[in-house]
């Protein structure tokens, strides 16, 4: 069996990587922090012009009709540049949820998303706060055993600070005029699917963040001199980076496997996603810790770009389910009566 990505998928990843690394620079991210809404409308328009906002939108609604497996490599590249714009949220969570809800709501909003003319955000009770609610044209929110659709005029927002300056988080109060789009078991199934895809998006971005922190640190240690030579030549520094590289390499396969499980609708999708998020976020947190270490005191300063990626890694580790939540899901699966365990059945 061939588990590798196709040539087309890899070429698409490379082209998106080239665009993002050229356009989404640390300087541009810092500039967005100073804007009124913390978002870069020009960048969003660029993403739309490339067709990235419509990647997972069905072709019948003006998109490319790609799956989570197609998008997971691109989500990694979004993490590599610490993209502030909600592209991963749109492609991995909002669009699939709208597709599952269907009807007039999907017919109205999916073409707008594909064209980059509208932003739709999803808020689950698992997250408590809703990211990018202040720029959303439509909010799909879990309220108990229901999912409601609300426009900006039907919600009240209260801003909450995040450890990551690029994340804009809001507590959302919804008026009674919001439209109920799903209830009961249907709503619960939609919530589970949205949570899985949100966690998968975090895991994929964590891979990119970890790789970027390693790249930044390798460059720094090749330039920083002590005792007449680059500090990257010291064995202790090499070991710090090697430990991250091993953790990162072992995290890739679970993330890609989880993307396949979600795209194929496999029964094991939820625990595959939990496994992926745990190992990917652990790799990103280890990268943050070790890369700060090899930077010395410089690693803690605002001026060094490392903190942009470090803080996003910390934030993603605790959204769409923290480590405790995902460990519990895995535990319930493997300790269930009659669970089928072993290679090929568990991880």
C-alpha positions as CSV (number, residue, x, y, z in Angstrom):
1,X,0.0,0.0,0.0
2,X,1.2,3.5,-0.8
3,X,0.7,5.9,2.1
4,X,2.6,8.9,0.5
5,X,0.9,12.0,-0.7
6,X,0.4,12.4,-4.4
7,X,2.7,14.5,-6.6
8,X,-0.1,17.0,-7.2
9,X,-0.7,17.4,-3.4
10,X,3.0,18.0,-2.8
11,X,3.4,20.5,-5.6
12,X,0.3,22.4,-4.3
13,X,1.9,22.4,-0.8
14,X,5.1,23.8,-2.2
15,X,3.4,26.6,-4.2
16,X,1.4,27.6,-1.1
17,X,4.5,27.5,1.0
18,X,6.3,29.8,-1.3
19,X,3.4,32.3,-1.3
20,X,3.0,32.2,2.5
21,X,6.7,32.6,3.4
22,X,7.0,35.5,1.0
23,X,3.8,37.3,2.1
24,X,3.3,36.4,5.8
25,X,6.4,37.7,7.3
26,X,7.0,38.4,11.1
27,X,7.0,42.1,10.2
28,X,3.5,41.8,8.6
29,X,2.2,39.8,11.6
30,X,3.5,42.5,14.0
31,X,1.9,45.2,11.9
32,X,-1.5,43.4,12.1
33,X,-1.3,43.5,15.9
34,X,-1.4,47.3,15.7
35,X,-4.5,47.4,13.5
36,X,-8.0,48.0,14.9
37,X,-9.3,44.4,14.4
38,X,-5.9,42.6,14.4
39,X,-6.6,41.3,10.9
40,X,-5.1,42.1,7.4
41,X,-7.9,42.4,4.9
42,X,-5.3,42.7,2.0
43,X,-3.8,39.4,3.0
44,X,-7.3,37.8,3.2
45,X,-8.0,39.0,-0.3
46,X,-4.7,37.6,-1.5
47,X,-5.7,34.2,0.0
48,X,-9.0,34.4,-1.8
49,X,-7.4,35.3,-5.1
50,X,-5.3,32.2,-4.9
51,X,-8.5,30.1,-4.3
52,X,-7.4,29.1,-0.8
53,X,-10.6,30.2,0.9
54,X,-12.6,27.9,-1.4
55,X,-10.4,24.8,-1.2
56,X,-12.9,22.6,0.7
57,X,-16.0,24.3,-0.7
58,X,-17.8,21.9,-3.0
59,X,-17.4,22.6,-6.7
60,X,-21.2,23.2,-7.0
61,X,-20.7,26.2,-4.8
62,X,-17.7,27.7,-6.5
63,X,-14.9,25.9,-4.6
64,X,-12.3,23.2,-5.4
65,X,-14.1,20.4,-3.5
66,X,-10.9,19.2,-1.7
67,X,-11.0,17.1,1.5
68,X,-9.3,17.3,4.9
69,X,-6.5,15.0,3.6
70,X,-5.8,17.5,0.7
71,X,-5.7,20.4,3.1
72,X,-3.7,19.0,5.9
73,X,-0.3,19.8,4.2
74,X,-1.5,23.4,3.6
75,X,-2.5,23.7,7.3
76,X,1.1,22.8,8.2
77,X,2.3,25.6,6.0
78,X,-0.1,28.0,7.7
79,X,1.5,27.0,11.0
80,X,5.0,27.4,9.6
81,X,4.3,31.2,9.1
82,X,2.0,31.5,12.1
83,X,-0.8,32.8,9.8
84,X,-3.2,35.0,11.8
85,X,-6.0,34.9,9.3
86,X,-8.7,32.2,9.9
87,X,-7.9,30.1,6.8
88,X,-7.5,26.8,8.6
89,X,-10.6,27.5,10.7
90,X,-12.5,28.3,7.5
91,X,-11.4,25.3,5.4
92,X,-11.3,22.6,8.2
93,X,-14.2,23.6,10.4
94,X,-16.7,26.2,9.0
95,X,-17.0,24.9,5.5
96,X,-17.5,21.2,6.4
97,X,-20.0,22.1,9.1
98,X,-22.0,24.3,6.6
99,X,-21.9,21.4,4.1
100,X,-23.3,19.0,6.7
101,X,-26.0,21.5,7.7
102,X,-26.9,22.0,4.0
103,X,-30.1,23.7,2.8
104,X,-30.5,27.4,2.2
105,X,-27.8,28.3,4.8
106,X,-25.1,26.4,2.8
107,X,-26.4,27.6,-0.5
108,X,-26.1,31.2,0.7
109,X,-22.8,31.2,2.5
110,X,-20.6,28.7,0.8
111,X,-20.2,30.7,-2.5
112,X,-19.4,33.8,-0.4
113,X,-16.7,31.9,1.5
114,X,-15.2,30.5,-1.8
115,X,-15.0,34.1,-3.2
116,X,-13.5,35.4,0.0
117,X,-16.5,37.7,0.5
118,X,-17.5,36.3,3.9
119,X,-16.0,34.8,7.0
120,X,-17.9,32.2,9.0
121,X,-16.7,31.1,12.4
122,X,-17.7,28.1,14.6
123,X,-17.9,28.3,18.4
124,X,-18.2,25.2,20.5
125,X,-18.7,25.0,24.2
126,X,-15.5,23.0,24.5
127,X,-13.6,26.2,23.6
128,X,-15.5,28.7,25.8
129,X,-14.2,31.6,23.7
130,X,-14.8,32.2,20.0
131,X,-11.8,33.2,17.8
132,X,-12.4,35.9,15.2
133,X,-16.0,36.5,16.2
134,X,-15.5,40.2,15.7
135,X,-14.9,39.8,11.9
136,X,-17.4,37.1,11.3
137,X,-20.3,37.6,8.9
138,X,-22.0,34.4,10.3
139,X,-21.4,32.6,13.5
140,X,-22.4,28.9,14.0
141,X,-22.5,28.4,17.8
142,X,-23.2,25.4,20.0
143,X,-25.8,26.2,22.7
144,X,-26.5,23.1,24.8
145,X,-27.9,20.4,22.6
146,X,-28.5,22.8,19.7
147,X,-26.5,24.6,17.0
148,X,-27.6,28.1,16.1
149,X,-26.7,30.4,13.2
150,X,-26.3,34.1,14.2
151,X,-25.4,37.3,12.3
152,X,-23.3,40.1,13.9
153,X,-26.5,41.9,14.9
154,X,-27.7,39.0,16.9
155,X,-24.6,38.6,19.2
156,X,-22.9,40.6,21.9
157,X,-19.1,40.2,22.1
158,X,-16.7,40.6,25.0
159,X,-13.0,40.6,24.2
160,X,-10.6,38.4,26.1
161,X,-6.8,38.6,25.9
162,X,-4.8,35.6,24.6
163,X,-1.2,34.6,25.2
164,X,-0.9,34.9,21.4
165,X,-1.4,38.5,20.2
166,X,-2.5,37.2,16.8
167,X,-5.5,35.4,18.4
168,X,-8.6,37.5,18.9
169,X,-10.9,35.8,21.4
170,X,-14.4,36.7,22.4
171,X,-17.1,35.6,24.8
172,X,-20.3,35.5,22.8
173,X,-23.9,36.2,24.0
174,X,-26.5,35.1,21.5
175,X,-30.0,36.7,21.2
176,X,-33.2,34.6,21.1
177,X,-33.6,35.7,17.4
178,X,-30.7,33.4,16.3
179,X,-31.8,30.6,14.0
180,X,-31.6,27.0,15.3
181,X,-30.1,24.9,12.5
182,X,-29.7,21.5,14.3
183,X,-30.9,19.9,17.6
184,X,-30.5,16.7,19.6
185,X,-28.5,13.8,18.1
186,X,-28.0,15.6,14.8
187,X,-26.4,18.6,16.6
188,X,-24.2,16.4,18.7
189,X,-22.9,14.6,15.7
190,X,-22.1,17.9,14.0
191,X,-20.4,19.2,17.2
192,X,-18.2,16.0,17.3
193,X,-17.2,16.4,13.7
194,X,-16.4,20.1,14.1
195,X,-14.3,19.4,17.2
196,X,-12.4,16.7,15.4
197,X,-11.6,18.9,12.4
198,X,-10.7,21.8,14.6
199,X,-8.3,19.6,16.6
200,X,-6.8,18.2,13.4
201,X,-6.2,21.8,12.1
202,X,-4.4,22.6,15.4
203,X,-2.3,19.4,15.1
204,X,-1.3,20.2,11.5
205,X,-0.4,23.8,12.4
206,X,1.6,22.6,15.4
207,X,3.8,20.6,13.0
208,X,4.5,23.7,11.0
209,X,5.2,25.8,14.1
210,X,7.6,23.3,15.5
211,X,9.5,23.1,12.2
212,X,9.7,26.9,12.0
213,X,11.0,27.2,15.5
214,X,13.7,24.7,14.7
215,X,14.7,26.5,11.5
216,X,14.9,29.9,13.4
217,X,17.1,28.3,16.1
218,X,19.4,26.5,13.6
219,X,20.0,29.8,11.8
220,X,20.6,31.6,15.1
221,X,23.0,28.9,16.4
222,X,25.0,29.0,13.1
223,X,25.5,32.7,13.5
224,X,26.0,33.1,17.2
225,X,29.7,32.8,18.2
226,X,31.2,31.7,21.5
227,X,34.8,30.7,22.2
228,X,35.6,31.4,18.6
229,X,33.0,29.1,17.0
230,X,29.3,28.9,16.2
231,X,27.3,27.7,19.2
232,X,25.6,25.2,16.9
233,X,28.8,23.2,16.9
234,X,28.4,22.4,20.6
235,X,27.0,19.0,21.4
236,X,24.5,20.2,24.0
237,X,22.9,22.5,21.5
238,X,22.8,19.8,18.9
239,X,21.1,17.5,21.3
240,X,18.3,20.0,22.0
241,X,17.5,20.3,18.3
242,X,17.9,16.6,17.7
243,X,15.3,15.8,20.4
244,X,12.8,18.2,18.7
245,X,13.5,16.7,15.3
246,X,12.8,13.2,16.5
247,X,9.6,14.2,18.3
248,X,8.4,16.1,15.2
249,X,9.2,13.3,12.8
250,X,7.2,10.8,14.9
251,X,4.2,13.3,15.1
252,X,3.8,13.6,11.3
253,X,2.4,10.1,10.6
254,X,-0.4,10.4,13.3
255,X,-1.5,13.8,11.9
256,X,-1.6,12.5,8.3
257,X,-3.4,9.3,9.4
258,X,-5.9,11.4,11.3
259,X,-6.6,13.5,8.2
260,X,-7.3,10.4,6.2
261,X,-9.6,9.1,9.0
262,X,-11.6,12.3,9.1
263,X,-11.8,12.6,5.3
264,X,-12.9,9.0,4.9
265,X,-15.4,9.2,7.8
266,X,-13.8,6.3,9.6
267,X,-15.3,5.2,13.0
268,X,-11.8,5.7,14.6
269,X,-11.6,9.3,13.4
270,X,-12.1,10.8,16.9
271,X,-9.4,8.9,18.7
272,X,-7.0,9.2,15.7
273,X,-7.5,13.0,15.9
274,X,-6.9,13.0,19.7
275,X,-3.7,11.0,19.2
276,X,-2.5,13.4,16.5
277,X,-3.2,16.5,18.5
278,X,-1.4,15.2,21.6
279,X,1.8,14.2,19.8
280,X,1.9,17.2,17.5
281,X,1.3,19.7,20.3
282,X,3.8,18.0,22.5
283,X,6.4,18.3,19.7
284,X,5.6,22.0,19.3
285,X,5.8,22.6,23.0
286,X,9.1,20.8,23.2
287,X,10.3,22.9,20.2
288,X,9.3,26.1,22.1
289,X,11.2,25.0,25.3
290,X,14.4,23.8,23.6
291,X,14.5,26.7,21.1
292,X,14.2,29.2,23.9
293,X,17.0,27.3,25.6
294,X,19.4,27.5,22.7
295,X,18.6,31.3,22.2
296,X,19.6,31.9,25.8
297,X,18.1,35.1,27.3
298,X,17.4,36.4,23.8
299,X,14.7,33.8,23.4
300,X,12.4,35.5,25.9
301,X,12.5,39.0,24.3
302,X,9.7,40.6,22.3
303,X,12.1,41.6,19.6
304,X,13.1,38.0,18.6
305,X,10.7,36.5,16.2
306,X,10.8,33.1,18.0
307,X,8.0,34.2,20.4
308,X,5.5,34.7,17.6
309,X,5.6,30.9,16.9
310,X,6.1,29.9,20.5
311,X,3.0,31.6,21.8
312,X,0.9,30.3,19.0
313,X,2.0,26.8,19.8
314,X,1.1,27.3,23.5
315,X,-2.3,28.6,22.5
316,X,-3.2,25.9,20.0
317,X,-2.3,23.2,22.6
318,X,-5.3,24.3,24.7
319,X,-7.9,24.9,22.1
320,X,-10.3,22.4,20.4
321,X,-9.7,20.2,23.5
322,X,-6.7,20.4,25.8
323,X,-4.3,17.5,26.6
324,X,-6.6,16.2,29.4
325,X,-9.6,16.0,27.1
326,X,-7.8,14.1,24.3
327,X,-6.1,11.7,26.7
328,X,-9.5,10.9,28.2
329,X,-11.0,10.2,24.7
330,X,-8.1,7.8,23.9
331,X,-8.4,6.2,27.3
332,X,-12.1,5.6,26.8
333,X,-11.4,4.0,23.5
334,X,-8.6,1.6,24.4
335,X,-10.0,0.6,27.8
336,X,-13.5,0.0,26.5
337,X,-14.9,-3.6,26.9
338,X,-14.1,-5.6,23.8
339,X,-11.8,-2.9,22.3
340,X,-9.7,-4.2,19.4
341,X,-6.1,-3.3,20.1
342,X,-2.7,-3.8,18.6
343,X,-0.9,-2.7,15.4
344,X,-3.3,-1.4,12.8
345,X,-6.2,-1.2,15.2
346,X,-5.1,1.3,17.8
347,X,-2.4,3.7,16.6
